[in-house]
């Protein structure tokens, strides 16, 4: 799955991303870019447009909302081992 496909799936709903962190640890992170699944107080300033601009700033990483952590996290696309969109 390429970066654009990952972003599309993240915008559609919750996805489970397995990746290698910078420190070498493996992490499985449920995350999303679906604004309906992100608490209003956690929405980016400027709304969805600001989120889109942020995605274009870096091609190596994707910034996502992680409900379990209740915050924004990121992962490096090249370090993704598995990307599983949740079943609709």
PyMOL commands that place a pseudoatom at each C-alpha (Angstrom):
pseudoatom trace, name=CA, resn=UNK, resi=1, chain=A, elem=C, hetatm=0, pos=[0.000, 0.000, 0.000]
pseudoatom trace, name=CA, resn=UNK, resi=2, chain=A, elem=C, hetatm=0, pos=[1.468, 3.376, -0.943]
pseudoatom trace, name=CA, resn=UNK, resi=3, chain=A, elem=C, hetatm=0, pos=[1.292, 6.635, 1.036]
pseudoatom trace, name=CA, resn=UNK, resi=4, chain=A, elem=C, hetatm=0, pos=[-1.736, 8.013, -0.842]
pseudoatom trace, name=CA, resn=UNK, resi=5, chain=A, elem=C, hetatm=0, pos=[-3.671, 4.760, -0.337]
pseudoatom trace, name=CA, resn=UNK, resi=6, chain=A, elem=C, hetatm=0, pos=[-2.842, 4.843, 3.381]
pseudoatom trace, name=CA, resn=UNK, resi=7, chain=A, elem=C, hetatm=0, pos=[-4.093, 8.429, 3.690]
pseudoatom trace, name=CA, resn=UNK, resi=8, chain=A, elem=C, hetatm=0, pos=[-7.303, 7.551, 1.843]
pseudoatom trace, name=CA, resn=UNK, resi=9, chain=A, elem=C, hetatm=0, pos=[-7.939, 4.585, 4.181]
pseudoatom trace, name=CA, resn=UNK, resi=10, chain=A, elem=C, hetatm=0, pos=[-7.139, 6.711, 7.250]
pseudoatom trace, name=CA, resn=UNK, resi=11, chain=A, elem=C, hetatm=0, pos=[-9.618, 9.369, 6.099]
pseudoatom trace, name=CA, resn=UNK, resi=12, chain=A, elem=C, hetatm=0, pos=[-12.275, 6.658, 5.717]
pseudoatom trace, name=CA, resn=UNK, resi=13, chain=A, elem=C, hetatm=0, pos=[-11.911, 5.325, 9.261]
pseudoatom trace, name=CA, resn=UNK, resi=14, chain=A, elem=C, hetatm=0, pos=[-9.775, 3.594, 11.843]
pseudoatom trace, name=CA, resn=UNK, resi=15, chain=A, elem=C, hetatm=0, pos=[-6.735, 1.642, 10.644]
pseudoatom trace, name=CA, resn=UNK, resi=16, chain=A, elem=C, hetatm=0, pos=[-4.214, -0.550, 12.456]
pseudoatom trace, name=CA, resn=UNK, resi=17, chain=A, elem=C, hetatm=0, pos=[-0.658, 0.331, 11.490]
pseudoatom trace, name=CA, resn=UNK, resi=18, chain=A, elem=C, hetatm=0, pos=[2.273, -1.870, 12.469]
pseudoatom trace, name=CA, resn=UNK, resi=19, chain=A, elem=C, hetatm=0, pos=[5.576, -0.072, 12.107]
pseudoatom trace, name=CA, resn=UNK, resi=20, chain=A, elem=C, hetatm=0, pos=[9.120, 0.118, 13.437]
pseudoatom trace, name=CA, resn=UNK, resi=21, chain=A, elem=C, hetatm=0, pos=[9.696, 3.134, 15.670]
pseudoatom trace, name=CA, resn=UNK, resi=22, chain=A, elem=C, hetatm=0, pos=[12.860, 5.223, 15.375]
pseudoatom trace, name=CA, resn=UNK, resi=23, chain=A, elem=C, hetatm=0, pos=[14.281, 3.432, 18.428]
pseudoatom trace, name=CA, resn=UNK, resi=24, chain=A, elem=C, hetatm=0, pos=[13.848, 0.056, 16.701]
pseudoatom trace, name=CA, resn=UNK, resi=25, chain=A, elem=C, hetatm=0, pos=[10.785, -1.090, 18.652]
pseudoatom trace, name=CA, resn=UNK, resi=26, chain=A, elem=C, hetatm=0, pos=[7.773, -2.427, 16.788]
pseudoatom trace, name=CA, resn=UNK, resi=27, chain=A, elem=C, hetatm=0, pos=[4.431, -0.777, 17.482]
pseudoatom trace, name=CA, resn=UNK, resi=28, chain=A, elem=C, hetatm=0, pos=[0.843, -1.514, 16.476]
pseudoatom trace, name=CA, resn=UNK, resi=29, chain=A, elem=C, hetatm=0, pos=[-1.162, 1.707, 16.463]
pseudoatom trace, name=CA, resn=UNK, resi=30, chain=A, elem=C, hetatm=0, pos=[-4.873, 2.112, 15.783]
pseudoatom trace, name=CA, resn=UNK, resi=31, chain=A, elem=C, hetatm=0, pos=[-5.202, 5.541, 14.152]
pseudoatom trace, name=CA, resn=UNK, resi=32, chain=A, elem=C, hetatm=0, pos=[-7.331, 7.698, 11.859]
pseudoatom trace, name=CA, resn=UNK, resi=33, chain=A, elem=C, hetatm=0, pos=[-7.623, 10.904, 9.861]
pseudoatom trace, name=CA, resn=UNK, resi=34, chain=A, elem=C, hetatm=0, pos=[-11.434, 10.751, 9.853]
pseudoatom trace, name=CA, resn=UNK, resi=35, chain=A, elem=C, hetatm=0, pos=[-12.528, 14.075, 11.374]
pseudoatom trace, name=CA, resn=UNK, resi=36, chain=A, elem=C, hetatm=0, pos=[-15.768, 12.507, 12.690]
pseudoatom trace, name=CA, resn=UNK, resi=37, chain=A, elem=C, hetatm=0, pos=[-13.667, 10.136, 14.831]
pseudoatom trace, name=CA, resn=UNK, resi=38, chain=A, elem=C, hetatm=0, pos=[-11.407, 12.866, 16.236]
pseudoatom trace, name=CA, resn=UNK, resi=39, chain=A, elem=C, hetatm=0, pos=[-12.656, 14.829, 19.283]
pseudoatom trace, name=CA, resn=UNK, resi=40, chain=A, elem=C, hetatm=0, pos=[-13.523, 18.425, 18.338]
pseudoatom trace, name=CA, resn=UNK, resi=41, chain=A, elem=C, hetatm=0, pos=[-10.963, 19.835, 20.777]
pseudoatom trace, name=CA, resn=UNK, resi=42, chain=A, elem=C, hetatm=0, pos=[-8.256, 17.826, 18.971]
pseudoatom trace, name=CA, resn=UNK, resi=43, chain=A, elem=C, hetatm=0, pos=[-9.138, 19.022, 15.452]
pseudoatom trace, name=CA, resn=UNK, resi=44, chain=A, elem=C, hetatm=0, pos=[-6.283, 20.890, 13.756]
pseudoatom trace, name=CA, resn=UNK, resi=45, chain=A, elem=C, hetatm=0, pos=[-6.535, 24.678, 13.852]
pseudoatom trace, name=CA, resn=UNK, resi=46, chain=A, elem=C, hetatm=0, pos=[-7.929, 25.597, 10.464]
pseudoatom trace, name=CA, resn=UNK, resi=47, chain=A, elem=C, hetatm=0, pos=[-9.996, 22.389, 10.257]
pseudoatom trace, name=CA, resn=UNK, resi=48, chain=A, elem=C, hetatm=0, pos=[-9.599, 19.706, 7.630]
pseudoatom trace, name=CA, resn=UNK, resi=49, chain=A, elem=C, hetatm=0, pos=[-7.785, 22.091, 5.263]
pseudoatom trace, name=CA, resn=UNK, resi=50, chain=A, elem=C, hetatm=0, pos=[-4.978, 22.435, 7.822]
pseudoatom trace, name=CA, resn=UNK, resi=51, chain=A, elem=C, hetatm=0, pos=[-4.787, 18.659, 8.103]
pseudoatom trace, name=CA, resn=UNK, resi=52, chain=A, elem=C, hetatm=0, pos=[-4.423, 18.322, 4.339]
pseudoatom trace, name=CA, resn=UNK, resi=53, chain=A, elem=C, hetatm=0, pos=[-1.702, 20.984, 4.242]
pseudoatom trace, name=CA, resn=UNK, resi=54, chain=A, elem=C, hetatm=0, pos=[0.159, 19.114, 6.991]
pseudoatom trace, name=CA, resn=UNK, resi=55, chain=A, elem=C, hetatm=0, pos=[0.042, 15.883, 5.003]
pseudoatom trace, name=CA, resn=UNK, resi=56, chain=A, elem=C, hetatm=0, pos=[1.660, 17.580, 2.029]
pseudoatom trace, name=CA, resn=UNK, resi=57, chain=A, elem=C, hetatm=0, pos=[4.519, 19.062, 4.099]
pseudoatom trace, name=CA, resn=UNK, resi=58, chain=A, elem=C, hetatm=0, pos=[6.249, 15.741, 4.640]
pseudoatom trace, name=CA, resn=UNK, resi=59, chain=A, elem=C, hetatm=0, pos=[6.255, 12.810, 2.291]
pseudoatom trace, name=CA, resn=UNK, resi=60, chain=A, elem=C, hetatm=0, pos=[8.203, 10.478, 4.565]
pseudoatom trace, name=CA, resn=UNK, resi=61, chain=A, elem=C, hetatm=0, pos=[5.777, 10.484, 7.514]
pseudoatom trace, name=CA, resn=UNK, resi=62, chain=A, elem=C, hetatm=0, pos=[2.038, 10.599, 8.103]
pseudoatom trace, name=CA, resn=UNK, resi=63, chain=A, elem=C, hetatm=0, pos=[0.608, 12.436, 11.112]
pseudoatom trace, name=CA, resn=UNK, resi=64, chain=A, elem=C, hetatm=0, pos=[-2.472, 10.691, 12.511]
pseudoatom trace, name=CA, resn=UNK, resi=65, chain=A, elem=C, hetatm=0, pos=[-4.827, 10.806, 15.486]
pseudoatom trace, name=CA, resn=UNK, resi=66, chain=A, elem=C, hetatm=0, pos=[-4.408, 7.814, 17.819]
pseudoatom trace, name=CA, resn=UNK, resi=67, chain=A, elem=C, hetatm=0, pos=[-7.589, 7.314, 19.900]
pseudoatom trace, name=CA, resn=UNK, resi=68, chain=A, elem=C, hetatm=0, pos=[-5.859, 5.025, 22.428]
pseudoatom trace, name=CA, resn=UNK, resi=69, chain=A, elem=C, hetatm=0, pos=[-3.268, 7.731, 23.159]
pseudoatom trace, name=CA, resn=UNK, resi=70, chain=A, elem=C, hetatm=0, pos=[-5.844, 10.504, 22.779]
pseudoatom trace, name=CA, resn=UNK, resi=71, chain=A, elem=C, hetatm=0, pos=[-3.387, 12.519, 20.743]
pseudoatom trace, name=CA, resn=UNK, resi=72, chain=A, elem=C, hetatm=0, pos=[-1.570, 13.086, 17.484]
pseudoatom trace, name=CA, resn=UNK, resi=73, chain=A, elem=C, hetatm=0, pos=[1.215, 10.693, 16.540]
pseudoatom trace, name=CA, resn=UNK, resi=74, chain=A, elem=C, hetatm=0, pos=[3.140, 9.982, 13.356]
pseudoatom trace, name=CA, resn=UNK, resi=75, chain=A, elem=C, hetatm=0, pos=[4.773, 7.085, 11.598]
pseudoatom trace, name=CA, resn=UNK, resi=76, chain=A, elem=C, hetatm=0, pos=[7.328, 6.895, 8.811]
pseudoatom trace, name=CA, resn=UNK, resi=77, chain=A, elem=C, hetatm=0, pos=[5.804, 5.370, 5.681]
pseudoatom trace, name=CA, resn=UNK, resi=78, chain=A, elem=C, hetatm=0, pos=[8.936, 3.357, 4.828]
pseudoatom trace, name=CA, resn=UNK, resi=79, chain=A, elem=C, hetatm=0, pos=[8.870, 1.757, 8.308]
pseudoatom trace, name=CA, resn=UNK, resi=80, chain=A, elem=C, hetatm=0, pos=[5.337, 0.348, 7.956]
pseudoatom trace, name=CA, resn=UNK, resi=81, chain=A, elem=C, hetatm=0, pos=[5.273, -3.448, 8.182]
pseudoatom trace, name=CA, resn=UNK, resi=82, chain=A, elem=C, hetatm=0, pos=[1.507, -3.893, 8.000]
pseudoatom trace, name=CA, resn=UNK, resi=83, chain=A, elem=C, hetatm=0, pos=[-1.401, -1.555, 7.311]
pseudoatom trace, name=CA, resn=UNK, resi=84, chain=A, elem=C, hetatm=0, pos=[-4.903, -2.877, 7.970]
pseudoatom trace, name=CA, resn=UNK, resi=85, chain=A, elem=C, hetatm=0, pos=[-7.994, -0.721, 7.355]
pseudoatom trace, name=CA, resn=UNK, resi=86, chain=A, elem=C, hetatm=0, pos=[-10.847, -1.566, 9.706]
pseudoatom trace, name=CA, resn=UNK, resi=87, chain=A, elem=C, hetatm=0, pos=[-13.765, -3.378, 8.166]
pseudoatom trace, name=CA, resn=UNK, resi=88, chain=A, elem=C, hetatm=0, pos=[-16.690, -1.059, 7.453]
for i in range(1, 88): cmd.bond("trace and resi %d" % i, "trace and resi %d" % (i + 1))
show_as sticks, trace
zoom trace
